[in-house]
């Protein structure tokens, strides 16, 4: 564990050094985040100016959902997506050998070696929005709600991570994956709203195909005290199955499918 912690610290340092070469990018990322935040708040304001709630969610509850969406968006764009897109490019260009010859867990290295530090601005904005939403709820968040939120937080993040690991591993079989990545980010925008608002087919697509509902709506419901224990158990089970399956798929792809750059 200490080895992986030191390795992650090293990748984070490299990410800071890379971003420091183009410091103006920080201001650009900040401006882009503020535009996204302004757009999200404006849409909420327009909708809730016509009604007091949307699907049983009031202003501050939707604010919590939006804050959590920003946090996950920052996590995906800062670490998961850049690292695994680099993995895909290495497969297509025949550079994966350089990763596989390094000591340590190849999956860990593949999914953490490239960190876009400035993208973490989304996480800071999302945390601020989440805190404001929780503080304005009108009631305290109990211990049970906090524990359920923590569990669903890890479960949702694990499912998103497993999705990206499986997607990156597909690069060993499929050349064109850009469309799937575009579809993911398009559906990720749907996470700004509770998944319960969507029709049956879309709601379950956001759970099983592109796991936005599990990653965003369910943790928000846990924080609001709306989550059932059965849903919590199913989320943890789905996360464990997804993570294990993605791990086995990655190992199979790297050891059985990939033949090296010279093949």
DRENMITI-870923 format. One record per residue (C-alpha): residue number from 1; z, y, x. Coordinates in nm, 2 decimals, decimal comma. Layout:
# residues N
{NUM; {Z; Y; X}}
...
***
This chain:
# residues 263
{1; {0,00; 0,00; 0,00}}
{2; {0,08; 0,24; 0,28}}
{3; {-0,26; 0,16; 0,43}}
{4; {-0,44; 0,27; 0,11}}
{5; {-0,22; 0,58; 0,08}}
{6; {-0,32; 0,68; 0,43}}
{7; {-0,68; 0,60; 0,36}}
{8; {-0,68; 0,81; 0,04}}
{9; {-0,52; 1,10; 0,23}}
{10; {-0,79; 1,08; 0,49}}
{11; {-1,07; 1,09; 0,22}}
{12; {-0,89; 1,38; 0,06}}
{13; {-0,89; 1,57; 0,39}}
{14; {-1,26; 1,50; 0,44}}
{15; {-1,32; 1,63; 0,09}}
{16; {-1,14; 1,95; 0,17}}
{17; {-1,34; 2,00; 0,49}}
{18; {-1,67; 1,94; 0,31}}
{19; {-1,59; 2,18; 0,04}}
{20; {-1,46; 2,44; 0,29}}
{21; {-1,82; 2,46; 0,43}}
{22; {-1,93; 2,62; 0,10}}
{23; {-1,62; 2,82; -0,02}}
{24; {-1,82; 3,01; -0,27}}
{25; {-1,86; 2,68; -0,46}}
{26; {-1,49; 2,71; -0,56}}
{27; {-1,56; 3,04; -0,75}}
{28; {-1,87; 2,87; -0,91}}
{29; {-1,66; 2,57; -1,02}}
{30; {-1,39; 2,81; -1,16}}
{31; {-1,65; 3,01; -1,35}}
{32; {-1,81; 2,69; -1,49}}
{33; {-1,47; 2,56; -1,60}}
{34; {-1,38; 2,89; -1,77}}
{35; {-1,72; 2,88; -1,95}}
{36; {-1,65; 2,52; -2,07}}
{37; {-1,29; 2,62; -2,17}}
{38; {-1,42; 2,93; -2,35}}
{39; {-1,68; 2,72; -2,54}}
{40; {-1,43; 2,46; -2,63}}
{41; {-1,17; 2,71; -2,76}}
{42; {-1,44; 2,90; -2,95}}
{43; {-1,56; 2,59; -3,13}}
{44; {-1,20; 2,50; -3,23}}
{45; {-1,14; 2,86; -3,35}}
{46; {-1,46; 2,86; -3,56}}
{47; {-1,39; 2,53; -3,72}}
{48; {-1,02; 2,60; -3,79}}
{49; {-1,09; 2,95; -3,92}}
{50; {-1,23; 2,77; -4,22}}
{51; {-0,96; 2,51; -4,26}}
{52; {-0,60; 2,44; -4,15}}
{53; {-0,67; 2,10; -4,00}}
{54; {-0,95; 1,86; -3,90}}
{55; {-0,89; 1,50; -3,99}}
{56; {-0,52; 1,57; -4,00}}
{57; {-0,51; 1,74; -3,66}}
{58; {-0,40; 2,11; -3,66}}
{59; {-0,48; 2,38; -3,40}}
{60; {-0,21; 2,29; -3,14}}
{61; {-0,27; 1,91; -3,18}}
{62; {-0,64; 1,96; -3,11}}
{63; {-0,54; 2,19; -2,82}}
{64; {-0,35; 1,89; -2,67}}
{65; {-0,66; 1,67; -2,71}}
{66; {-0,88; 1,94; -2,54}}
{67; {-0,64; 1,97; -2,25}}
{68; {-0,63; 1,60; -2,19}}
{69; {-1,01; 1,60; -2,21}}
{70; {-1,03; 1,86; -1,94}}
{71; {-0,79; 1,66; -1,72}}
{72; {-0,99; 1,34; -1,75}}
{73; {-1,32; 1,54; -1,70}}
{74; {-1,18; 1,68; -1,38}}
{75; {-1,07; 1,33; -1,26}}
{76; {-1,41; 1,18; -1,33}}
{77; {-1,60; 1,46; -1,17}}
{78; {-1,37; 1,51; -0,87}}
{79; {-1,33; 1,15; -0,76}}
{80; {-1,47; 0,86; -0,97}}
{81; {-1,83; 0,98; -1,03}}
{82; {-1,90; 1,12; -0,68}}
{83; {-1,77; 0,81; -0,50}}
{84; {-1,95; 0,56; -0,72}}
{85; {-2,27; 0,76; -0,73}}
{86; {-2,26; 0,75; -0,35}}
{87; {-2,21; 0,37; -0,38}}
{88; {-2,53; 0,35; -0,59}}
{89; {-2,73; 0,56; -0,34}}
{90; {-2,61; 0,34; -0,06}}
{91; {-2,74; 0,03; -0,24}}
{92; {-3,08; 0,19; -0,31}}
{93; {-3,11; 0,32; 0,04}}
{94; {-2,98; 0,01; 0,22}}
{95; {-2,68; 0,18; 0,36}}
{96; {-2,42; -0,03; 0,19}}
{97; {-2,37; -0,24; 0,51}}
{98; {-2,18; 0,05; 0,67}}
{99; {-1,92; 0,03; 0,39}}
{100; {-1,90; -0,35; 0,38}}
{101; {-1,83; -0,37; 0,76}}
{102; {-1,52; -0,15; 0,73}}
{103; {-1,18; -0,31; 0,71}}
{104; {-0,98; -0,28; 0,39}}
{105; {-1,06; -0,31; 0,02}}
{106; {-1,42; -0,24; -0,03}}
{107; {-1,38; -0,15; -0,39}}
{108; {-1,11; 0,10; -0,31}}
{109; {-1,32; 0,26; -0,04}}
{110; {-1,63; 0,27; -0,26}}
{111; {-1,44; 0,44; -0,54}}
{112; {-1,24; 0,70; -0,34}}
{113; {-1,43; 0,79; -0,03}}
{114; {-1,60; 1,10; -0,17}}
{115; {-1,38; 1,35; -0,34}}
{116; {-1,52; 1,68; -0,48}}
{117; {-1,19; 1,87; -0,45}}
{118; {-1,31; 2,19; -0,62}}
{119; {-1,38; 1,99; -0,94}}
{120; {-1,01; 1,95; -0,97}}
{121; {-1,00; 2,30; -1,12}}
{122; {-1,08; 2,13; -1,45}}
{123; {-0,76; 1,92; -1,42}}
{124; {-0,55; 2,24; -1,36}}
{125; {-0,70; 2,42; -1,66}}
{126; {-0,65; 2,11; -1,87}}
{127; {-0,28; 2,07; -1,76}}
{128; {-0,22; 2,44; -1,86}}
{129; {-0,38; 2,39; -2,20}}
{130; {-0,19; 2,06; -2,25}}
{131; {0,14; 2,23; -2,17}}
{132; {0,07; 2,52; -2,41}}
{133; {-0,02; 2,28; -2,69}}
{134; {0,29; 2,07; -2,65}}
{135; {0,52; 2,37; -2,63}}
{136; {0,38; 2,51; -2,96}}
{137; {0,40; 2,18; -3,15}}
{138; {0,73; 2,29; -3,32}}
{139; {0,91; 1,97; -3,23}}
{140; {1,03; 1,81; -2,90}}
{141; {0,84; 1,52; -2,75}}
{142; {1,08; 1,22; -2,76}}
{143; {1,14; 0,96; -2,50}}
{144; {0,94; 0,70; -2,68}}
{145; {0,65; 0,93; -2,72}}
{146; {0,66; 1,02; -2,35}}
{147; {0,67; 0,65; -2,25}}
{148; {0,38; 0,57; -2,48}}
{149; {0,18; 0,86; -2,35}}
{150; {0,24; 0,74; -1,99}}
{151; {0,13; 0,39; -2,07}}
{152; {-0,18; 0,49; -2,26}}
{153; {-0,26; 0,74; -1,98}}
{154; {-0,28; 0,46; -1,72}}
{155; {-0,45; 0,23; -1,96}}
{156; {-0,72; 0,49; -2,05}}
{157; {-0,78; 0,59; -1,69}}
{158; {-0,80; 0,22; -1,59}}
{159; {-1,07; 0,16; -1,86}}
{160; {-1,27; 0,46; -1,75}}
{161; {-1,24; 0,34; -1,39}}
{162; {-1,35; -0,01; -1,48}}
{163; {-1,65; 0,13; -1,67}}
{164; {-1,77; 0,32; -1,37}}
{165; {-1,71; 0,03; -1,13}}
{166; {-1,92; -0,20; -1,36}}
{167; {-2,19; 0,08; -1,38}}
{168; {-2,20; 0,12; -1,00}}
{169; {-2,22; -0,26; -0,95}}
{170; {-2,53; -0,27; -1,18}}
{171; {-2,71; -0,08; -0,90}}
{172; {-2,73; -0,42; -0,72}}
{173; {-2,96; -0,54; -1,00}}
{174; {-3,11; -0,23; -1,16}}
{175; {-3,28; 0,07; -0,99}}
{176; {-3,28; 0,32; -1,27}}
{177; {-2,92; 0,40; -1,38}}
{178; {-2,94; 0,77; -1,41}}
{179; {-3,00; 0,74; -1,78}}
{180; {-2,68; 0,55; -1,83}}
{181; {-2,49; 0,81; -1,64}}
{182; {-2,64; 1,09; -1,85}}
{183; {-2,55; 0,90; -2,17}}
{184; {-2,19; 0,86; -2,04}}
{185; {-2,15; 1,24; -1,99}}
{186; {-2,32; 1,31; -2,32}}
{187; {-2,08; 1,08; -2,51}}
{188; {-1,79; 1,22; -2,30}}
{189; {-1,84; 1,55; -2,48}}
{190; {-1,75; 1,37; -2,80}}
{191; {-1,40; 1,32; -2,66}}
{192; {-1,33; 1,69; -2,74}}
{193; {-1,27; 1,57; -3,10}}
{194; {-1,05; 1,28; -3,23}}
{195; {-1,25; 0,96; -3,24}}
{196; {-1,11; 0,89; -3,59}}
{197; {-1,35; 1,17; -3,72}}
{198; {-1,66; 0,98; -3,63}}
{199; {-1,83; 0,71; -3,84}}
{200; {-1,75; 0,35; -3,79}}
{201; {-2,03; 0,26; -3,55}}
{202; {-1,97; 0,56; -3,33}}
{203; {-1,60; 0,53; -3,33}}
{204; {-1,61; 0,18; -3,20}}
{205; {-1,89; 0,27; -2,95}}
{206; {-1,64; 0,52; -2,81}}
{207; {-1,39; 0,24; -2,77}}
{208; {-1,59; -0,06; -2,64}}
{209; {-1,92; 0,07; -2,50}}
{210; {-1,82; 0,41; -2,35}}
{211; {-1,44; 0,40; -2,37}}
{212; {-1,38; 0,77; -2,44}}
{213; {-1,17; 0,70; -2,75}}
{214; {-0,92; 0,49; -2,56}}
{215; {-0,90; 0,73; -2,27}}
{216; {-0,86; 1,05; -2,47}}
{217; {-0,77; 1,01; -2,84}}
{218; {-0,51; 0,74; -2,80}}
{219; {-0,30; 0,91; -2,53}}
{220; {-0,31; 1,23; -2,74}}
{221; {-0,19; 1,03; -3,05}}
{222; {0,09; 0,88; -2,84}}
{223; {0,21; 1,23; -2,74}}
{224; {0,20; 1,34; -3,10}}
{225; {0,40; 1,03; -3,22}}
{226; {0,11; 0,89; -3,42}}
{227; {0,04; 0,59; -3,22}}
{228; {0,13; 0,25; -3,35}}
{229; {0,28; -0,01; -3,12}}
{230; {0,00; -0,26; -3,21}}
{231; {-0,26; 0,00; -3,09}}
{232; {-0,06; 0,05; -2,77}}
{233; {-0,05; -0,32; -2,70}}
{234; {-0,42; -0,35; -2,77}}
{235; {-0,50; -0,06; -2,54}}
{236; {-0,30; -0,22; -2,25}}
{237; {-0,47; -0,55; -2,32}}
{238; {-0,82; -0,39; -2,32}}
{239; {-0,74; -0,21; -2,00}}
{240; {-0,62; -0,52; -1,82}}
{241; {-0,93; -0,72; -1,94}}
{242; {-1,17; -0,44; -1,85}}
{243; {-1,01; -0,38; -1,50}}
{244; {-1,01; -0,75; -1,42}}
{245; {-1,37; -0,81; -1,54}}
{246; {-1,49; -0,50; -1,35}}
{247; {-1,31; -0,63; -1,03}}
{248; {-1,47; -0,97; -1,06}}
{249; {-1,81; -0,83; -1,13}}
{250; {-1,79; -0,60; -0,83}}
{251; {-1,68; -0,89; -0,60}}
{252; {-1,96; -1,11; -0,74}}
{253; {-2,22; -0,84; -0,70}}
{254; {-2,13; -0,76; -0,34}}
{255; {-2,08; -1,12; -0,22}}
{256; {-2,35; -1,30; -0,41}}
{257; {-2,61; -1,04; -0,50}}
{258; {-2,62; -0,80; -0,21}}
{259; {-2,81; -0,95; 0,09}}
{260; {-2,79; -0,66; 0,33}}
{261; {-3,03; -0,39; 0,43}}
{262; {-3,24; -0,64; 0,64}}
{263; {-3,30; -0,88; 0,34}}
***
